[in-house]
């Protein structure tokens, strides 16, 4: 008992002496158990903390905000869901949904699974034969963009999902590596700047338009008024998929744009591009005409998702509809 009292006495004396001297006890504890904020005698050197007694203490990093989710979102379509309602509810741009789901068909079917990006960008589903090099070439990317975000170096597994982040202020690139939409990333530019829209998208009383979607007459795009031969520029960057003459649309140019939408430019007097040619937003693709079923020079601009026409508005740079 006397021996225990003696040990306690020695411990108290040592503690008092330590406090009076200002000496740090950090070196007697496991690394990291003494916080720098609680001990002003601790200094920093790079990523290490040096105590007054030169004991190296490795810091423990605690994130102050949640790290970004790097996995694609798998969204199950509900009974009342549309692309617009999903985009609004999840605050994901409509075009990033179409971009992430190539071959998308409308209307959406309940129970259908959509791939959605957790950050601004798009989702790629790996196909057999895909490599980091082939995907980076196809999308005009640096392979490190895919590697860094998905933490993968390959080989890629068919059916797996990759998320590709894209700066919304810059937008996507063409396979050539050039910016697809240098004028307005994520927006559609009016193909004829300053021109008026003379017919909107949707049901119409104009008898020249054919029936569609249960309506007697339905306009499947917007009509932009301009003089014969006026240059028409791409509303969004992409790749030309068709240059042909159609009975109703006359001479037309079709572009699959950088977000997976199909752009149709119709009633043309001439095409200025060829099939397979990459085009940037604002690049001339055709001249205004009145071919096909048309009563005067104008541009019929139509956008489709999975073969279904969708309203292309708003078009940045067109004047107000009449």
C-alpha positions as CSV (number, residue, x, y, z in Angstrom):
1,X,0.0,0.0,0.0
2,X,2.8,2.3,0.8
3,X,4.4,1.4,-2.5
4,X,1.2,2.4,-4.4
5,X,1.0,5.7,-2.5
6,X,4.6,6.4,-3.5
7,X,3.8,5.8,-7.2
8,X,0.8,8.1,-7.1
9,X,2.9,10.8,-5.4
10,X,5.6,10.5,-8.0
11,X,3.0,10.7,-10.8
12,X,1.5,13.9,-9.3
13,X,4.9,15.5,-8.9
14,X,5.8,14.6,-12.5
15,X,2.5,16.1,-13.8
16,X,2.9,19.3,-11.9
17,X,6.5,19.7,-13.0
18,X,5.5,19.1,-16.6
19,X,2.7,21.7,-16.4
20,X,5.1,24.3,-14.8
21,X,7.7,23.7,-17.4
22,X,5.4,24.0,-20.4
23,X,6.8,20.8,-21.8
24,X,4.5,18.8,-24.2
25,X,3.2,15.3,-23.4
26,X,2.3,14.7,-27.0
27,X,5.3,12.4,-27.5
28,X,3.9,10.0,-24.9
29,X,0.6,9.5,-26.7
30,X,-0.3,7.6,-29.9
31,X,0.2,9.7,-33.0
32,X,-2.8,11.8,-33.9
33,X,-4.4,11.8,-30.5
34,X,-3.4,15.4,-29.8
35,X,-5.0,18.0,-32.0
36,X,-2.9,21.0,-33.2
37,X,-5.7,23.4,-32.1
38,X,-5.4,22.2,-28.5
39,X,-1.6,22.6,-28.5
40,X,-0.1,25.9,-29.9
41,X,3.4,24.4,-29.6
42,X,2.7,22.1,-32.6
43,X,3.9,23.4,-35.9
44,X,3.4,22.2,-39.5
45,X,5.8,21.0,-42.1
46,X,4.1,20.0,-45.4
47,X,1.5,17.3,-44.6
48,X,3.1,16.4,-41.3
49,X,2.7,18.0,-37.9
50,X,5.8,18.4,-35.7
51,X,5.3,18.6,-32.0
52,X,7.6,20.6,-29.7
53,X,9.4,17.3,-29.0
54,X,9.8,16.6,-32.7
55,X,7.3,13.7,-32.7
56,X,5.8,13.4,-36.2
57,X,2.0,13.3,-36.0
58,X,0.1,12.4,-39.2
59,X,-3.1,14.4,-39.7
60,X,-6.5,12.7,-40.0
61,X,-8.4,14.4,-42.9
62,X,-12.2,14.7,-42.4
63,X,-14.1,15.9,-45.5
64,X,-16.1,19.0,-44.8
65,X,-18.6,18.2,-47.7
66,X,-19.8,15.1,-49.4
67,X,-17.6,13.7,-52.2
68,X,-19.3,13.5,-55.6
69,X,-21.2,10.3,-56.4
70,X,-19.2,8.7,-59.2
71,X,-21.8,6.1,-60.1
72,X,-24.5,6.5,-62.8
73,X,-28.0,7.0,-61.5
74,X,-30.4,4.2,-62.5
75,X,-33.9,5.9,-62.7
76,X,-37.0,3.7,-63.0
77,X,-39.7,5.4,-65.1
78,X,-43.1,5.9,-63.4
79,X,-46.5,6.0,-65.0
80,X,-46.7,9.7,-65.4
81,X,-43.1,10.4,-66.2
82,X,-41.9,12.3,-69.3
83,X,-38.5,13.5,-70.2
84,X,-39.4,17.0,-69.2
85,X,-40.9,16.0,-65.8
86,X,-37.8,13.8,-65.0
87,X,-35.5,16.7,-66.0
88,X,-37.4,19.1,-63.8
89,X,-37.7,16.8,-60.8
90,X,-34.0,15.7,-60.8
91,X,-32.7,19.1,-62.0
92,X,-30.9,17.3,-64.9
93,X,-30.9,19.1,-68.3
94,X,-33.2,17.4,-70.8
95,X,-30.4,17.0,-73.3
96,X,-28.2,15.2,-70.8
97,X,-30.9,12.5,-70.5
98,X,-31.0,11.9,-74.2
99,X,-27.2,12.0,-74.4
100,X,-26.9,9.3,-71.8
101,X,-29.6,7.1,-73.3
102,X,-28.8,6.7,-77.1
103,X,-31.6,5.0,-79.0
104,X,-34.2,6.2,-76.5
105,X,-37.8,5.7,-77.6
106,X,-40.8,7.8,-76.8
107,X,-43.2,7.7,-75.1
108,X,-41.4,6.4,-72.0
109,X,-42.6,3.0,-70.6
110,X,-43.3,2.6,-66.9
111,X,-40.6,0.4,-65.4
112,X,-38.1,1.4,-68.0
113,X,-34.6,2.2,-66.7
114,X,-32.8,5.4,-67.6
115,X,-29.1,6.1,-67.1
116,X,-28.6,9.5,-65.6
117,X,-25.3,11.3,-64.8
118,X,-24.7,12.2,-61.1
119,X,-22.8,15.3,-62.2
120,X,-23.0,17.5,-65.3
121,X,-22.1,15.2,-68.2
122,X,-23.3,11.9,-69.6
123,X,-23.3,8.2,-69.2
124,X,-21.7,5.6,-71.5
125,X,-22.7,2.0,-71.5
126,X,-19.7,0.0,-72.5
127,X,-20.2,-2.3,-75.6
128,X,-18.1,-5.3,-76.6
129,X,-14.9,-4.1,-78.2
130,X,-14.9,-0.7,-76.5
131,X,-11.6,0.5,-75.1
132,X,-10.6,3.7,-73.3
133,X,-8.9,4.8,-76.5
134,X,-11.9,4.1,-78.8
135,X,-14.3,5.8,-76.4
136,X,-12.1,8.9,-75.9
137,X,-11.8,9.1,-79.7
138,X,-15.5,8.7,-80.3
139,X,-16.4,11.5,-77.9
140,X,-13.5,13.8,-78.5
141,X,-12.2,13.3,-75.0
142,X,-8.9,12.9,-73.3
143,X,-8.9,9.3,-72.0
144,X,-7.7,10.7,-68.6
145,X,-11.2,12.2,-68.1
146,X,-12.8,8.8,-68.1
147,X,-9.9,7.2,-66.1
148,X,-9.8,9.9,-63.4
149,X,-13.6,10.1,-62.7
150,X,-14.3,6.4,-62.9
151,X,-11.1,5.3,-61.3
152,X,-10.5,2.7,-63.9
153,X,-7.7,1.9,-66.3
154,X,-9.3,-1.0,-68.2
155,X,-9.9,-3.4,-69.6
156,X,-13.5,-2.3,-69.8
157,X,-16.4,-4.7,-69.1
158,X,-19.2,-4.8,-71.6
159,X,-22.5,-3.6,-70.1
160,X,-20.7,-1.6,-67.4
161,X,-21.5,2.2,-67.0
162,X,-19.0,5.0,-67.2
163,X,-19.8,8.6,-66.2
164,X,-18.1,11.3,-68.2
165,X,-18.2,14.7,-66.5
166,X,-18.5,17.8,-68.8
167,X,-18.0,21.4,-67.8
168,X,-21.5,22.9,-68.6
169,X,-19.8,26.2,-69.4
170,X,-17.8,24.6,-72.1
171,X,-20.1,21.7,-73.3
172,X,-19.2,18.5,-75.1
173,X,-16.7,18.1,-77.9
174,X,-16.9,16.5,-81.4
175,X,-14.9,13.4,-82.2
176,X,-12.3,15.8,-83.7
177,X,-11.8,17.3,-80.2
178,X,-13.3,20.7,-81.2
179,X,-16.0,22.2,-79.1
180,X,-19.4,21.1,-80.4
181,X,-21.3,24.2,-79.2
182,X,-18.9,27.1,-79.0
183,X,-21.7,29.7,-79.1
184,X,-24.0,28.5,-76.3
185,X,-23.2,25.1,-74.7
186,X,-26.3,23.3,-73.7
187,X,-28.6,25.6,-75.6
188,X,-30.0,25.6,-79.2
189,X,-29.0,28.6,-81.3
190,X,-31.4,29.9,-83.9
191,X,-30.2,28.7,-87.4
192,X,-31.0,32.1,-88.9
193,X,-30.1,34.8,-86.3
194,X,-32.8,37.5,-85.9
195,X,-35.3,35.7,-88.1
196,X,-38.9,35.4,-87.0
197,X,-40.7,32.2,-86.2
198,X,-43.9,32.1,-88.3
199,X,-45.3,28.8,-87.1
200,X,-44.8,27.1,-83.7
201,X,-44.6,23.4,-82.8
202,X,-47.9,21.6,-82.0
203,X,-51.6,21.4,-83.1
204,X,-52.5,23.9,-85.8
205,X,-55.4,25.1,-88.0
206,X,-53.0,25.3,-91.0
207,X,-54.5,22.6,-93.4
208,X,-51.2,22.0,-95.1
209,X,-49.9,20.2,-92.1
210,X,-50.7,16.5,-91.9
211,X,-52.4,14.7,-89.0
212,X,-50.3,13.5,-86.1
213,X,-50.7,12.4,-82.5
214,X,-54.5,12.3,-82.7
215,X,-54.7,15.9,-84.1
216,X,-56.2,16.6,-87.6
217,X,-53.3,19.0,-88.3
218,X,-50.0,19.1,-86.3
219,X,-46.8,21.0,-87.0
220,X,-43.9,18.8,-86.0
221,X,-41.3,21.6,-85.9
222,X,-41.0,25.4,-86.1
223,X,-41.0,27.5,-89.3
224,X,-38.4,30.2,-89.6
225,X,-39.0,32.9,-92.2
226,X,-36.1,34.0,-94.4
227,X,-35.4,34.8,-98.0
228,X,-34.5,32.3,-100.7
229,X,-30.8,31.3,-100.4
230,X,-30.3,32.6,-96.9
231,X,-27.5,30.6,-95.1
232,X,-28.7,28.2,-92.4
233,X,-26.4,27.4,-89.5
234,X,-26.4,24.4,-87.1
235,X,-28.4,24.9,-84.0
236,X,-26.1,22.5,-82.2
237,X,-22.9,20.8,-83.1
238,X,-22.9,17.1,-84.2
239,X,-22.4,14.8,-87.2
240,X,-24.4,14.9,-90.5
241,X,-26.3,11.6,-90.8
242,X,-28.4,12.3,-93.9
243,X,-28.6,14.6,-97.0
244,X,-31.6,13.6,-99.0
245,X,-34.8,14.6,-100.9
246,X,-38.1,13.7,-99.2
247,X,-41.6,14.1,-100.6
248,X,-42.9,16.3,-97.8
249,X,-39.7,18.0,-96.6
250,X,-38.0,18.4,-99.9
251,X,-34.3,18.8,-99.7
252,X,-33.2,18.1,-96.1
253,X,-30.2,17.8,-93.9
254,X,-30.2,15.6,-90.8
255,X,-27.7,16.0,-88.0
256,X,-27.4,13.9,-84.8
257,X,-26.2,16.5,-82.4
258,X,-23.8,16.4,-79.5
259,X,-26.6,15.6,-77.1
260,X,-28.2,12.8,-79.0
261,X,-31.0,14.8,-80.5
262,X,-31.8,14.5,-84.2
263,X,-32.0,17.9,-86.0
264,X,-33.9,18.1,-89.3
265,X,-33.5,21.1,-91.6
266,X,-36.1,21.0,-94.4
267,X,-37.4,22.7,-97.6
268,X,-33.8,23.6,-98.5
269,X,-32.5,25.0,-101.8
270,X,-29.1,23.4,-101.3
271,X,-27.1,21.4,-98.7
272,X,-23.7,22.6,-97.8
273,X,-22.5,19.5,-95.9
274,X,-22.0,15.8,-96.6
275,X,-22.9,12.6,-94.7
276,X,-20.5,11.9,-91.9
277,X,-19.2,15.4,-91.7
278,X,-18.8,16.9,-88.2
279,X,-20.2,20.4,-87.8
280,X,-20.0,22.9,-85.0
281,X,-22.8,25.0,-83.7
282,X,-23.1,28.1,-85.9
283,X,-21.5,26.4,-88.9
284,X,-23.4,26.8,-92.3
285,X,-25.1,23.6,-93.3
286,X,-27.7,24.6,-95.9
287,X,-29.5,27.4,-97.8
288,X,-33.1,28.4,-97.4
289,X,-35.5,27.2,-100.1
290,X,-39.0,26.1,-100.8
291,X,-38.7,22.5,-101.9
292,X,-41.2,19.7,-101.1
293,X,-44.6,20.7,-99.7
294,X,-44.0,24.4,-99.2
295,X,-45.8,27.6,-100.2
296,X,-42.8,29.9,-99.9
297,X,-39.2,30.3,-98.9
298,X,-38.6,29.3,-95.2
299,X,-36.8,26.8,-93.0
300,X,-38.7,24.0,-91.3
301,X,-36.6,23.0,-88.2
302,X,-37.5,19.8,-86.5
303,X,-36.0,18.0,-83.5
304,X,-36.6,14.3,-82.7
305,X,-36.0,11.9,-79.8
306,X,-36.3,8.3,-80.8
307,X,-38.1,9.2,-84.0
308,X,-40.7,11.3,-82.1
309,X,-40.8,15.1,-82.8
310,X,-40.3,17.4,-79.8
311,X,-40.6,21.1,-79.4
312,X,-37.2,22.7,-80.2
313,X,-37.9,25.9,-78.4
314,X,-36.4,28.1,-77.1
315,X,-34.1,28.9,-79.9
316,X,-31.5,31.5,-78.9
317,X,-31.5,34.4,-81.4
318,X,-34.8,34.0,-83.1
319,X,-37.3,36.8,-82.8
320,X,-40.6,36.4,-81.0
321,X,-43.2,34.1,-82.6
322,X,-46.1,35.8,-84.3
